[in-house]
Structure formats: C-alpha cells, structure tokens
Amino acid sequence: MSRRESPYPDFPTPQNASEAKHLQHDLARQLRIEGTTENVETLAALDASVKGDSDYVAVAVLWHVADERILEVGVGRVPQSEIFPYVPGLLSFREAPAYLAALRQLSVVPDLLLADGQGYAHPRRLGLAAHLGVHCDLPAIGVAKKRLVGTEDGDLGTEKGCTVPLYDDDEQIGWVYRSRTNVKPVYVSPGHRVGMDAALAFVKSLPGQTKLPEPLRQAHHWAGRAREEDLSGRITVSKD
C-alpha cells in the first residue's frame, strides 16, 4: 500500500466559463496518455451525490485491488454556494473540489484514481478523471455511463466483454465496453499516466456485479449513503 505523504494541492476556482476553458487547455497540455497499472495496489473510486440545495457530497472509496475489498471511505462536502455553476463540458470544475476534500480524508494516497466520469474522452480532452489526474499528478481512469463525444469504430456486440474503440475524427479517445450482456455499455478512457490499452485492461480486470466496476458501484452506494445520513470524514470498513 502506498504510504506517500503529500497533501492534495488546492484547486483553482475560475471566475467564469471562459476562464475555465483556458484552464482546461493548460491542464490538457500536461496530460500523459501512457503508463501501466502493474504496480497499482490501491485505488480511490470517486462518485458524488447532491440533492436540492444541500451540500455537494463526494466520496473516495479506498479499494484494495488484490483483496477486492474496501479499506475505508473518505467523505468530502462543499456548500452549494461555493461550487462552480453547471456548464456542459466543465463539470469537473463543479465536482473536483468535493472530490479533493474526500481524498484528503483517506489515510493514504491511492495509487490510482477511478472516476465515475470521462477521462480523455472529452471535447477538450480533460474530463473529470483527466482533470483530477493531472491536478494531483496521479494515474487516473474514467468510466462513464454516457458518451460525451466521439463515435464507435465498429459494431459493438451484445455479449459481456465486447469492446470497440471510441474515436473523435482520426484520434482514439477511449473505448466502448460492454461489461454485462445485453446491458448498455460504459465508456472507458485514460485520465493521466495510463495508456489507452492499459486503461481498458485494468477496468476489465476489476470485479463487477452491475455494469460499473465494483469499486465504482461501492462509491455510488457510499455517496448516496453519505448524503442521506449526513456522514463526513473518514470511515473505516471492516473485512466482514
């Protein structure tokens, strides 16, 4: 397990959409779509939940890859008044501060970030996973339930495991992956410091009871629970 002790850097808050797009372009230039997941022992699965005018609640589920279990859950909260307004294509500016607050609750820095959202498969190549990966300088992968940009290169079969590349013009930006037979696919793309093929192979290696990898399913569960039960801080999860 990684024991690297370093605080997560503060997240810059743009004043408007134009400034946010400039920041996206600057960060996208730092993106590295290369690397393996061979040494990944832990990952942080990220999801968020918000309802009405309540706080924006995000969780980071620390998952042990070899043991296939949760070690702990970090819960971060940001008041609605402090979050960036919703703008299509700029969702990461709205969500990232809450995710950073959740990550800061974990006892260790994870080896990889696994986000419920886009990575490289974004109009400006900086979805949530890519944004957090570059900002924190951590390997990252995005697994999204919907396509934001791009077209499938080929016909995706209906069986579990079927995969086709996702292209934007002549550039591959991710994968369309059928994780369950006759269930809508997910969209996998590297976020930072992970190669295109390595990102897909890692997601395929994760266990899953639904179309989402199990760590992200757990993150979705804990995000809803944290909002409903007003949880915060670090929650240690027992083996049982």
Phi and psi in degrees as a GROMACS rama.xvg file:
@    title "Ramachandran Plot"
@    xaxis  label "Phi"
@    yaxis  label "Psi"
@TYPE xy
-65.7832  135.777  SER-2
-119.224  21.6139  ARG-3
-64.9816  120.373  ARG-4
-99.0895  106.967  GLU-5
-156.445  136.124  SER-6
-72.206  151.126  PRO-7
-76.2907  135.14  TYR-8
-67.1593  151.192  PRO-9
-61.6829  148.784  ASP-10
-96.6469  123.99  PHE-11
-67.5766  136.386  PRO-12
-106.276  110.041  THR-13
-69.4997  153.776  PRO-14
-84.4981  -21.5524  GLN-15
-159.178  176.495  ASN-16
-65.1093  -36.6563  ALA-17
-62.6002  -44.7503  SER-18
-65.5535  -37.0794  GLU-19
-63.4375  -40.8347  ALA-20
-65.1851  -38.0101  LYS-21
-63.4995  -41.079  HIS-22
-64.3846  -39.2752  LEU-23
-59.1308  -47.0653  GLN-24
-62.0573  -41.1763  HIS-25
-62.7865  -44.783  ASP-26
-69.2022  -36.9458  LEU-27
-61.9062  -30.4122  ALA-28
-68.6294  -18.9689  ARG-29
-91.9206  -4.19909  GLN-30
-67.2146  138.013  LEU-31
-122.346  109.472  ARG-32
-96.9957  70.5116  ILE-33
-161.078  154.873  GLU-34
122.969  164.488  GLY-35
-116.497  174.399  THR-36
-114.543  20.2701  THR-37
-59.6493  -34.9888  GLU-38
-101.192  15.6764  ASN-39
-78.5464  114.294  VAL-40
-100.077  -36.3304  GLU-41
-130.283  151.844  THR-42
-133.992  158.873  LEU-43
-112.033  113.993  ALA-44
-87.7327  130.221  ALA-45
-116.996  132.042  LEU-46
-152.145  162.363  ASP-47
-136.97  161.242  ALA-48
-145.81  136.45  SER-49
-146.983  146.417  VAL-50
-146.074  123.623  LYS-51
60.0163  -133.213  GLY-52
-97.6273  14.8779  ASP-53
-73.6009  172.211  SER-54
-58.5228  153.907  ASP-55
-81.7695  116.794  TYR-56
-109.18  127.517  VAL-57
-127.198  150.593  ALA-58
-127.029  149.502  VAL-59
-121.727  108.551  ALA-60
-90.4639  113.372  VAL-61
-80.7688  116.434  LEU-62
-116.307  129.623  TRP-63
-87.4891  116.91  HIS-64
-66.0872  -49.0204  VAL-65
-66.6302  -40.3053  ALA-66
-83.3786  -11.6592  ASP-67
53.2997  52.9974  GLU-68
-151.743  160.801  ARG-69
-80.2687  137.041  ILE-70
-97.5563  -44.8376  LEU-71
-162.898  168.619  GLU-72
-129.677  128.891  VAL-73
-102.237  132.799  GLY-74
-116.781  125.327  VAL-75
-118.63  145.485  GLY-76
-131.047  138.956  ARG-77
-133.35  128.628  VAL-78
-60.9912  145.664  PRO-79
-55.0416  -33.9005  GLN-80
-66.8065  -16.7658  SER-81
-104.305  -2.18505  GLU-82
-94.9741  153.738  ILE-83
-68.1859  139.525  PHE-84
-63.4491  156.148  PRO-85
-70.6861  122.807  TYR-86
-136.23  124.368  VAL-87
-53.3364  133.036  PRO-88
87.5206  -9.35845  GLY-89
-122.546  25.0842  LEU-90
-61.2192  -31.562  LEU-91
-63.2258  -30.0285  SER-92
-67.8589  -27.7392  PHE-93
-77.9714  -38.504  ARG-94
-95.6183  -31.5899  GLU-95
-56.1337  -42.1776  ALA-96
-58.253  -38.0569  PRO-97
-69.4435  -37.4018  ALA-98
-66.049  -39.9296  TYR-99
-63.0359  -39.4234  LEU-100
-62.2641  -37.7197  ALA-101
-69.5061  -43.4533  ALA-102
-62.5868  -34.5158  LEU-103
-66.5306  -17.3196  ARG-104
-81.1567  -18.257  GLN-105
-72.0118  149.753  LEU-106
-77.1537  -18.1554  SER-107
-136.43  161.049  VAL-108
-85.1952  123.703  VAL-109
-69.0488  161.543  PRO-110
-80.4777  -18.3271  ASP-111
-157.049  147.169  LEU-112
-103.093  131.567  LEU-113
-120.306  108.04  LEU-114
-106.161  142.447  ALA-115
-79.6821  85.0215  ASP-116
166.604  -174.124  GLY-117
-81.3247  154.93  GLN-118
-110.451  -104.04  GLY-119
-75.2302  -20.6067  TYR-120
-78.4683  69.6669  ALA-121
-144.127  147.031  HIS-122
-53.1645  -35.147  PRO-123
-109.838  18.6801  ARG-124
60.4089  30.5181  ARG-125
-145.241  70.9457  LEU-126
-75.2701  -173.932  GLY-127
-55.9797  -48.2642  LEU-128
-62.3112  -41.6717  ALA-129
-67.7073  -41.88  ALA-130
-59.984  -50.7163  HIS-131
-67.6769  -37.8332  LEU-132
-60.9077  -47.9533  GLY-133
-67.4505  -44.5476  VAL-134
-60.8937  -40.626  HIS-135
-94.9892  -5.59444  CYS-136
53.5873  50.6211  ASP-137
-125.861  147.147  LEU-138
-57.2876  141.697  PRO-139
-149.252  149.382  ALA-140
-137.578  139.579  ILE-141
-106.46  137.236  GLY-142
-127.678  106.823  VAL-143
-108.044  148.261  ALA-144
-85.4007  -17.0748  LYS-145
-131.4  152.558  LYS-146
-83.6015  133.691  ARG-147
-98.1889  -35.6147  LEU-148
-156.298  157.757  VAL-149
102.235  169.62  GLY-150
-132.725  151.361  THR-151
-75.2138  137.756  GLU-152
-96.4925  80.1352  ASP-153
118.436  174.871  GLY-154
-93.0403  126.316  ASP-155
-82.8808  125.354  LEU-156
-69.094  168.058  GLY-157
-91.5339  -7.81627  THR-158
-85.3592  152.266  GLU-159
-56.0139  133.992  LYS-160
97.4266  -12.3088  GLY-161
-65.5148  139.541  CYS-162
-145.827  140.048  THR-163
-136.561  151.673  VAL-164
-68.5169  151.949  PRO-165
-109.498  123.086  LEU-166
-117.306  148.167  TYR-167
-121.562  107.973  ASP-168
57.7811  -120.035  ASP-169
-100.944  9.55462  ASP-170
-110.621  129.864  GLU-171
-75.73  129.668  GLN-172
-116.884  -6.01097  ILE-173
171.36  -157.335  GLY-174
-137.108  148.614  TRP-175
-104.008  120.847  VAL-176
-127.487  121.529  TYR-177
-88.7474  99.9855  ARG-178
-85.3626  -15.7837  SER-179
-139.285  141.887  ARG-180
-61.9169  132.64  THR-181
58.7129  26.4241  ASN-182
-119.087  146.14  VAL-183
-54.385  143.64  LYS-184
-76.6533  170.282  PRO-185
-110.772  164.45  VAL-186
-117.157  112.046  TYR-187
-103.981  132.267  VAL-188
-149.211  145.392  SER-189
-65.7873  148.046  PRO-190
-102.33  -47.3302  GLY-191
-170.909  140.157  HIS-192
57.3829  27.4495  ARG-193
-139.652  133.19  VAL-194
-74.5021  165.659  GLY-195
-60.5232  -50.0876  MET-196
-68.4698  -39.0113  ASP-197
-64.0545  -36.272  ALA-198
-62.4131  -46.7453  ALA-199
-65.0505  -45.7652  LEU-200
-60.0915  -38.3054  ALA-201
-67.7762  -44.5945  PHE-202
-62.5975  -40.7866  VAL-203
-64.055  -28.3406  LYS-204
-78.0775  -14.6089  SER-205
-79.5998  144.653  LEU-206
-69.1671  160.214  PRO-207
-161.834  135.198  GLY-208
-100.645  -20.034  GLN-209
-126.312  -167.534  THR-210
-70.9833  -20.3203  LYS-211
-85.7056  146.251  LEU-212
-55.9303  147.414  PRO-213
-54.8163  -40.1006  GLU-214
-58.808  -38.0081  PRO-215
-74.9966  -32.628  LEU-216
-62.7729  -41.9643  ARG-217
-65.372  -39.1343  GLN-218
-62.9063  -39.8421  ALA-219
-62.498  -43.8138  HIS-220
-60.6444  -47.695  HIS-221
-70.6442  -30.4668  TRP-222
-64.6911  -45.9038  ALA-223
-64.8571  -40.4533  GLY-224
-66.1039  -41.7898  ARG-225
-61.9923  -37.8391  ALA-226
-70.5968  -45.6049  ARG-227
-69.0137  -36.5768  GLU-228
-99.7137  4.88182  GLU-229
57.4588  45.1628  ASP-230
-81.3253  157.639  LEU-231
-158.476  167.632  SER-232
78.5737  -149.493  GLY-233
-107.355  133.283  ARG-234
-119.308  119.146  ILE-235
-85.4371  133.262  THR-236
-109.553  125.52  VAL-237
-75.8968  161.458  SER-238
-62.8694  -31.3415  LYS-239
